[in-house]
Amino acid sequence: MSKAGMRHMGRVSAMRCVCCFLLDREQLCRTEVHHIREGRQQRNDMLTIPLCGEGCHRGPRGVHGDKGWLTMLKMSEFDLLAVTLEQLETV
């Protein structure tokens, strides 16, 4: 893990869940860092998004579940990455 990757993931982990933000939902648990691995994408610490652990990350409708929140948002994980990067620019 590179220093830049560690620094980036630290900033991402301090953010609000990007799905909860976009859905205007209250975030009920702590933020976790999710590595985007759509298709054959290899793990990359710079391709990470903030997701609440028990809800949007590992919950039944989360990215490791049926992806119901992504379907509701009509977005991919890469779309969430774009929102995350925009939010990081304003901090």
C-alpha positions in Angstrom: 0.0 0.0 0.0 1.5 3.3 -1.0 1.6 6.4 1.2 -0.7 8.2 -1.2 -3.2 5.3 -1.1 -3.2 5.3 2.7 -3.7 9.0 2.8 -6.5 8.9 0.3 -8.3 6.0 2.2 -7.9 7.9 5.4 -9.7 10.9 3.9 -12.4 8.6 2.4 -13.0 6.8 5.7 -13.7 10.2 7.4 -16.5 11.0 4.9 -20.2 10.4 5.2 -21.5 7.3 3.3 -21.9 8.4 -0.4 -25.1 6.4 -0.9 -26.8 7.8 2.3 -25.8 11.3 1.2 -27.3 10.8 -2.3 -30.4 9.1 -0.9 -30.8 11.8 1.8 -30.8 9.0 4.4 -29.6 9.2 7.9 -26.3 7.2 8.3 -26.8 4.8 11.2 -23.4 3.2 11.4 -19.7 4.1 10.8 -18.2 4.6 7.4 -16.0 1.9 5.8 -13.8 2.2 2.7 -15.0 0.1 -0.2 -12.6 -0.8 -3.0 -14.3 -0.7 -6.4 -13.7 -4.0 -8.3 -16.2 -3.9 -11.1 -15.4 -6.3 -13.9 -11.8 -7.2 -13.9 -10.7 -4.0 -12.1 -7.8 -4.9 -9.8 -7.8 -3.6 -6.2 -6.5 0.0 -6.1 -6.5 2.1 -3.0 -7.3 5.2 -5.0 -10.5 3.7 -6.4 -12.4 3.7 -3.1 -15.7 5.1 -1.9 -17.2 5.7 1.6 -20.0 3.4 2.5 -21.8 2.8 5.8 -20.8 -0.7 7.0 -24.0 -2.4 7.9 -26.2 -0.6 5.4 -24.8 0.4 2.0 -21.6 -1.7 2.2 -22.4 -5.1 3.6 -26.1 -4.8 4.2 -28.7 -6.8 2.1 -29.2 -3.9 -0.3 -25.6 -2.8 -0.2 -22.8 -3.3 -2.8 -22.0 -6.7 -1.4 -25.7 -7.6 -1.3 -28.2 -7.2 -4.0 -27.0 -3.7 -4.9 -30.5 -2.3 -4.3 -29.3 1.1 -3.2 -27.2 1.4 -6.5 -30.3 0.3 -8.5 -32.4 2.9 -6.7 -29.8 5.6 -7.4 -29.4 4.4 -11.0 -25.6 4.6 -10.5 -22.6 2.3 -10.7 -19.8 2.1 -8.2 -17.7 4.3 -10.6 -20.5 6.9 -10.5 -20.3 6.9 -6.7 -16.5 7.4 -7.1 -17.1 10.5 -9.1 -19.3 11.9 -6.4 -16.8 11.0 -3.8 -14.0 12.7 -5.6 -16.1 15.9 -6.1 -16.8 15.9 -2.3 -13.1 15.5 -1.5 -12.3 18.6 -3.6 -14.6 20.7 -1.4 -13.1 19.6 1.9 
